[in-house]
Structure formats: structure tokens, C-alpha cells
Amino acid sequence: MSGLATGFPILTLLTVLPLAGAAVALCSGKHARGVALITTLASLALALVVWAEWTRFPVIGGYGFIEQHTWAPSLAIEYHLGVDGLSALMLVLSAIVTLMSVDAAHRVHHQPELYFGLVLVLESGLFGSFTALNFFHWFLFWELSLIPAFFLIKLWGGARRGPAATQFFVYTMAGSVALLVAFLAIFVATGSMDFGQLAFLASTGALEPMVTAHLGPVMLWLAIGVLAGFAVKVPMFPFHTWLPAAYAEAPSPVTMLLTGAMSKMGVYGLLRIAIPIFGHQISQIRTPLLVLAVATVVMGAWAAAAQKDLKRIFAYSSVNHLGYCLLAIFALAVPAAGTAAQTSQAMALNGVILQMFNHGITAAALFWFVAMMQQRTGGHRGIDQFGGLRKPAPVLTGLMGIALFSSLGLPGLNGFVGEFLIFRGVFSLAWVAATVSVLGLLVTATVILTVIQKVFWGPVANHCEGFPDLHHNERMALIPVIGLMFLVGLVPSLIVDSVNPTVLNLLAHWRF
Amino acid sequence: MLAWAIYLSFAGALAEALLPKGRAALSRWLALAVAVAGLAVAVAGYWAGIGQGRVTIVDLAWVPSMGIHFLLAADGISRVLVLLTGIAAVAGVLFSWNIELRTNEFFAFFLALIGGVYGVFLSFDFFLLFVFYEIAIVPKYFLIAIWGSTRREYAAMKLAIYSFAGSAMVLIGLLAAYTTAGSHSTTLDALAHAGLPLSFQFWCFPLVFVGFAILAGMWPFHTWAPTGHVAAPTAASMLLAGVVMKLGAYGCLRVAIGLFPRGLDPWGFSLLGIASWRDVFALLAVIGIVYGALVALAQTDFKFVIGYSSVSHMGFVLLGLMTLNQIGMTGAVLQMFSHGIIAGLLFAIVGRIVYDRTHTRQFAELEKMHLAKRLPFAAWAFVVAGVASMGLPGFSGFVAELQVLVGAWQVNPWWVAAAGVGIVVGVAYTWRALQKAFFADVLPTPNEHPRTGWPKFEPITWPEVTGVALLGATSLIVGLWPSILLDTIEPAVKALLAGGVQ
């Protein structure tokens, strides 16, 4: 082993565990969901250990639990894993969301072994891409997560699942090829595929001259290619058009995974790969990028307001919420001048990471509630088909109301902290963009309030009479999630304290 | 030791030919035993050759008056391709398990073809290489003409004519080189060191290169490939795409580039930005990548999709060769191996697992058959083969195409941009075929309602499962652990490059 011996390869174990679970699930027929539950619980435990303990062991270049082995030296491919505060939090988020998704999917009757096998493969893809520090390794898991997601939509989705799945796949693949070509160019110029080494080259300003010497003035185009790959995944306007169809047609537990965890792969990629390596180029095109981010925020909210289907409302609302992350990331891409600007950058970045976590939890919870409402009404999910749910189902109303208010950004709940920090940071970095984006906050608020009003209040709709409230198991499954929303909302330092050192370390090394 | 792969295959072919008729089971097991023995020899030879350069196996004077040697040797490139041939042979026998018509003759031709292929990869005397090359053509013709399907006589004849035309070009070039060199030896080394004049290399190189490249499916000489692949019985398609196309690419590398490296030098003038044969063939390779992919996207016959995809993937091999740098040529050799495995798997699924049960390859009809539910094994095997073929990381094709692209990028970024388009289209046609053939959501017709049950297909047999596992696992292992082959290929390519190729 080269590099530093960190002893037990816990990150490898974390990545392999769901794969092993998938193999078992594929052979266990009707018990597949049980296998998946055990696997995801174990993964969550392991992810929490990683999150809590990663600084206890030698931390090199900001990363803990490093595993480094040669793999294919001629292509500079290494097996190189490590976590920092950002990736550790994403591991925890992925584990929680996958557990929620498996929990929510108790009505999969058609080929359950395959369904849960694919979900676990997807989880492994998430873990792998959140721990990889070498392009090849990262790309392997980035693509690996795509295949199960495609089949989960394609085989268990709604009426128009075919086109939705294909559109999702083709968009993401086109983005992947753009990423691949860009990194090939980087490899040709530098002979390295290691994120750390490339980030170091970029931070010293040596990367662009190397690329220009080998390939001519293409660095900006490479940055655009990489951004496009991530923009599809997040998604960013105008690359978002695959999303509403995919989110609406996918079975709700799969939508939970798509929005709760997979969309974070895109934001994570921006933070781990795009900004460290292409920070300077991103700062050059910061204004158009900010325009796109603001468009994502505002138009996502506006589009959500125009929808009648609950899943599409929450889908566009996801576009809006992740738009805040994009806004902050592009806003902080300025050559830092004074301490004030640096403080703003740190706030914005802390906000982005919190927002990733919070949106993951909240959006997954919302789609879970939609799944429950669909089960109870025979598949209805139009906003006008519900009404007066608070009478027959007060518990569901209460808990879903909390999740909705979390999505709205009510102080005291998790959604508020991230957005507050983002706006607090962005206002001093890019006040025009921040001001226009406030429009998104307002429209989102009206959208959420409309949902609450139409679904919970008013006279009880026809087929909502006798709507069964949450039964015991569902309550028990939801209470930890709702509790987490309060916990993060009331004690954000729980996450901020673990993330802030990483944020400061990242900002200290980024060069715009 | 590797020579035993050749001898065993020909002995097996002879034994099959002599078997009494009607003993189908016996001839199957005999063929499998011979193929497995060949693979064992290939693996053992590969293992023994790790860390070694070129090793001479046999060197006998054959026709001393003309300096012809029976010279068998192996370097890293040969060993990798011999390994590929061994795997393809075993898989080919497994997927031919249901051949009932003249079984022993089928396997006799099959093993003779395999023996010829082993021979080409191990020959270091051009006369001997040429003999084995011709031996490989004849069984191909009969395999297609007797056991083939769609327009088999036409396809077999077309294949034979293209092959012989290519051979003729190669023969003319080699005889000219032999005469010009004035040496009294036909070994490749003797010709390579003969110091052939530049003007001679300028016309002889393209002649020999195109002669071989026809068999590698280079655009615009590729048209035999799709028709031949489609008409051929499954095992023959697997061998055609899996190893025979590699014969062409191998010839381009070992003979054309190896003997006439200066034929790639710049002409000294430039026509529309093309200044050497290298530019010409790289351009044809890139056209092949994109054109093959686009045509595959438009096919209505499942097997034609795979046939044209081979043209596209072989374009990467030719492009890799034209990079003339370490990483690109290493990628080309790895792509030969990778495509041999993946194309074999694709043809096996389409030709054997699906077609032999559905008796149609038209997407319009396959769409109505709900194959994902009725043949889940075929569907998921195709998912694996498809993602391997489209170059997803984790499978052999990714590493190979990555190296080719890196190599190409060092020479001319436009090649990479065009090949990148080919990759995107490759994803599209593979995914389209996958969806149309297996996952189409066409509603069931009344007489095929799921409740009353579809007519049952013949169950999946053990040779099919074994064959799919063998090929799929090989691609996955090489994809995850490319050093297993790269460590052998790289020194051989380095030696080749040091031997005159710039």
C-alpha cells in the first residue's frame, strides 16, 4: 500500500456492503425488502461512524480514512478514497434517504428482489461517488448509479415511464460524455486523474498554462463541459427538462432517491471537482452562470406554481431549492479580497452544504407523503383531487405540514438555516442575484401554502372520506425523520460544527 | 508451448471430420474439450510470458531455397490475442451446442478456423502468416454458406471475395517487399531490418495496410462485415467479429506498420489538411466510428445493430494504431481484446439466446414479445453486454477506448471530438436496441395475454449460462483490473515503437 496506512478500509466496506446486500436481495425473493432494510440500516450505522470519526485518524490534505492503491498506472488510475466533512455528510444523507426509500417501498409486489437489488446498487453508486478522489473511480460509480436508476423508472414507473426513463438516461449520459472528454484533456495535459493533485495544480495557477501548452486555449471549454455534466444532474436551467417527467413517472420511493440523494451528486461534483479544478474559469463566466442559477431558482418556483400534480409540484420545487445551492456556489466564485468577503464565502458555502442535507431529507419526506396519499386513494395525486384531509387524517396532516413548512423555510425547521446562510452570504457577494432570487422564496411560499390549503383544508373531497390516517408503523418510521428536521432546525451547529472546518479548508485552497 | 494451441485445434478439426455421422453429442464434447485445451494452453502461455519480451517458440527451415521459415514466436501482443482466441473459441462452442445439422462438420470447420487464427497471431514469418491467414478464410465461407441464415450464399460469397481481394493486396505488397529487400529470408524481422527505401514504403504501406484493414472493417471497405455477421450462424458471427476482424487489425499492426513504418511519414505536401497516409487512415477510422454508429441507430434488425456496432468499435482500433504513440497503440490492442469479448457476447445473446427462440430479429416483432419478462436472463445479459459495449467504466471497453482517445488527443484533438460523437451515438443505439428488443411496453395482443400466459420458450441451457458468464466476467475483470493485460501489452508496444515506428 502506498500512501498512508489508515488501517481498516471502512470506506471500501461501506461501498461494498450495499453491493453484497444487492446480491443477497436478488436471491431472496419475497424477503428482499427485509434484506434491503438490514443492509441500509447497517450502511447508515457505518456512515454515521465515518461522519463522527473521520477526523480521529490522520487527516491528509483535508481528507480522512484515506485508502490509496495503484490500479492502472499507465492511465494514472488509482484506487484513492477519502472523506472530509462534506463527503461524510453526503454519506449520511445517502444512507438516510435510501433507508427512507426502502421503508416507503413496502408495496412493491412485482419482482421485489430485482427492485431492492437495484436500489442497493444505486446506494453503492452514491457511496462510491461521494468517497472517490480519482476521476476514474469517481466516474465508475457516477455511471454505476445511473443504470439502476434507469431501470427503477423504466420497470416500476407510471404510465409514461418509457420516454421519461430514456430522457433521463440520455441527458445524463450526454453530460457524462462531456465530463469524460474534459477529463481526458486534463489527463493528456497533466498526466494525472487525481482530484487532489489537479486541485493543487489549479490552486497554484499551473493548470491552465499546462493545458494551453498541450491543447491550446481550451481550458474555458473544458470548464463548460464539466459544468454541463453537473448541470444536468443537479439540474440547472436549461438542462432540467428531463427532471419533471422522471420525478413524476418514477415510483415515489425512487423519486425520493433521485431527489434526496442523486441530485446531490451534481452539487457535490461542483464542490469537489468543478470549483477546485476550474475555479478560475468559473469566476470568468460567473455572471452568465449566476443568471442561469437565478433562472433556476425563479423559474423552478414559478413552474411549481403552475402544476396540478403533487409530484410535479415537488419536482419543480426541488429544482428551485437546489437552485439556491447553485446561486451560492457561483456567487462565491470571486477572487476573495477582504475578510468580509471571505466571511460571506464561508457562510454561503456552509449554507450550500446544509441546504444539500436539508433538501435531501425534506424532499424525500414529501415524496414519501405523496406515496402514502397515492396508496390510500388508489393512485390519485392531483392537487384538486384532495381536500379536507385534516379531518380524516389529522396525524398525516400534522406531520406532512411540518415537512411542507420545512420546505418553505420556516425558522425552527431545517430548511430555514441553509437558505438563511446562503442568502446571508450571497447578498454581499452578488446582491442583484440575491435580490431577484428572493422572488423564488416568495413564490415557493405561495406554492407550499396553496398545497396546504387545497389538500388539508376545505370540505372533504369525495374519495377522501374514510381516508385512513397513518397507522402505527408509518408513524414510527416518520417520527425520526420529522425529529431530524426539528433537530437540524433548532441545533444547526450539530452539522455546521462538523462541516465548518472543511468549508474553511476548501475556501483556503480554492483559487478563483 | 503456445504452438500447441495451433496443433490441438487442427488435430481436433481433423478428428471432427473423421467422426462418424450422427454422433452429435460426441462431436460437441470433443469440440469443447479441444477448445478448452486451447484456452488452457493460451492461459498457461500467457502466464509463463508475463515479464518476458518476445519468445521464439519454433524456428525450422521450411523452404530453405526461398528462406521460408516455420517461425512461431510470441510477444505481449500475440499472447493477449491468443488468449482472446482461446476464450472466444470456448464461448463459440458453448453457443453452438444446439447445432444439429452436420454437427461434426460444423465443428471441424470451426476448429480449423480457430487453428488458423492462432497461427496468424503466432507467426513471425510472413509466408507462414499468410498461409494461416488464408486457412482462416476458407472455413468462414463454409460456416456461413451451410449453417447461415439471411441471404447466406450472398453474404458468404461477399465475405470471401473481400477477404481474397485483401489477401491479394497483402501478397503483392509482401512479395514486392521481399524482392526489393533482396534478403533471402521471409521472416518479419529480416524484412523490417532490410531498410526498404522510403519511396517504396510510401506505396507498399497503404497497399498492405488496406489489404488487412478490409478484414478489420475499415470504412469504406466494411460492407462485408454487417451482412456477413448477420448471415453467419451464431458461433461464426462471434468468431468473425470476435477474432477474425482482429486478424485484420493485427495484420495492420504487425505487418503493415511493423514492416513499413516510414510509409506513415509525411508526404511533404498537404491536400485539404491531409499530409500523410496516417492522416488518411485516421480519418477513415473516425468516419467508421461515427458512420457505423449512425447506421446502427437506424437498423430494424437486431443483429444488424450489432454488426454495424462492430464497424464502429473497430474504428477505435484503427484510430489507436494511427496515433503511433504508446498509450494509443496500447489502447488499440486492448480494444481488440475487449471488442472480441463484448461483440462475442452481443452476438451470442442476439443470435443464440434470442433468435433461436423467437425466430425473428425484427424489432417490430420483438417489441410485442415482452422478452424482459419471458427471457429475463437474455434481457439482463444484454444489459451487461450493452453497458460494456457503450463503454461504461468498469468494463474493458472503457479503459481501451479511453486509452485510444488519450493517445488521439495527443495527436489531433479533432479526432477525439469526432470519436466522442461516436460514443454518444453508441450509447443511443445500444439503448435503443435494448429498449426495443427487451423492454418495449407494447400492450399484449389478445391471444398473448399475460393472464392466459405466453407460449413458453425453450428454457435457458447450461452452455448459454456458462458462455455468458465467461464472456461477461472477462470483460468485467479486465475493466476493473486492466493491468492484468496492460502489463503485457505495454512492453510489446514499446518494443514495436522502438523498432522504427515513430
Interface residues (C-beta under 8 A of the other chain):
Chain A: W71 A72 P73 S74 L75 I77 F136 F139 L140 E143 L144 I147 F151 K154 L155 R161 G162 T166 F169 V170 M173 A174 V177 L180 V181 L184 A185 F187 V188 H214 L215 G216 V218
Chain B: I327 T330 A372 V383 V387 L392 P393 G394 V399 L402 Q403 L405 V406 W409 Q410 P413 V416 A417 G420 I423 V424 V427 A428 W431 Q435 F439 A440 D441 W481 P482 S483 L486 E490
